[in-house]
Amino acid sequence: MINIIYSCKLLILLLTIGFNLDDTLSNPSNDKDIVMVYIGTSNCSFCTSEENDQHLKTIFEGIARNKQFAYRKIGISIDENLVEGFNFLNDLNVRFDEIIVASRNTNLGYIKYVKDEFIGVEIVPQVLVLLSVYKSNNKTEIIEEKLLYRVVGIEKMKTFGTVATKINLNNLVN
């Protein structure tokens, strides 16, 4: 019964707020995407700061200037509460193509990008930049994912944001 209530609340929230997706998936014929993953929580003072929001926007916009790739932005909130996690991601200065919300350290996105496939430090906020290679242009099967960058903490996000526009992704993915 509780799951039904949360599902209804989330549906109402989605319909009320709307999820403003942008045109980051601008190159659908390519068999490679750059995936930018943000991990944070509304319980973290750094994650909810204006500074974090600005650095995140600068990083994502800087990386997206490499026009030879399609981009996907994934937002992961490790909040306990589903609605709080959704609101946290929705309030950021970035519009995500996918979101994974709630369940704290058992959040499937958090497990994948921090504890399992791309092992890293268990600190938020953090940003990962990955290359996803697909079996074909229809992007239904990922055959390889490669971590290009991991930026952990507000100070490193600030530094990375200043150089993100100068990164040549072609040098990293070939």
C-alpha positions, 0 to 999 in steps of 0.5 A: 500500500505504501508503494502505491502511495509513493508511486501516486505521489511521484506521478503527481509530482512528475505531472505537476513539475514536468521533467524538462529534457533537453537535446543532449541526445543530439547524435543518435546515429553514433554508436558512442555516447558520453555519459555524465553521472551526478551523484548527490543527496539533499542531506549534504550541505555541499550538494545543496549549495549554490556553488555545487549547482554552478560547478555541476552546470559548468562541468556538464556544459563544458563536456557537452561542447565536444560536438562529435558525441551524443550525451546522456546525463544521469542524476542519482540521488541517494536520499532515503525519501523518494520525493525528497530525492526527486525534488533535489535533482529537479532543483539543480541547474541541470536537466537529466535524461535519466534519474535514479532516486532513493534507497541510500547506499542500496540505490542501484545507480550508486552501487553501479557507479561507486561500489561495483562496476566503477569503484570509487570513494563513497563521498558526495557530491561526485561526477563521473564522465564515461564513454558508452560504446553500443553494439549498434547505432540503435543503442539497445546494448552497451558492449563497453563502458569506460570511465574517463573522469571521476571528480569527487568533492566540491573543490575538485568539481570547481577545478574540473569545471574550469578545464572542462571546456578544454578537454578533447574527448577524441584523445580519450576515446580512441 
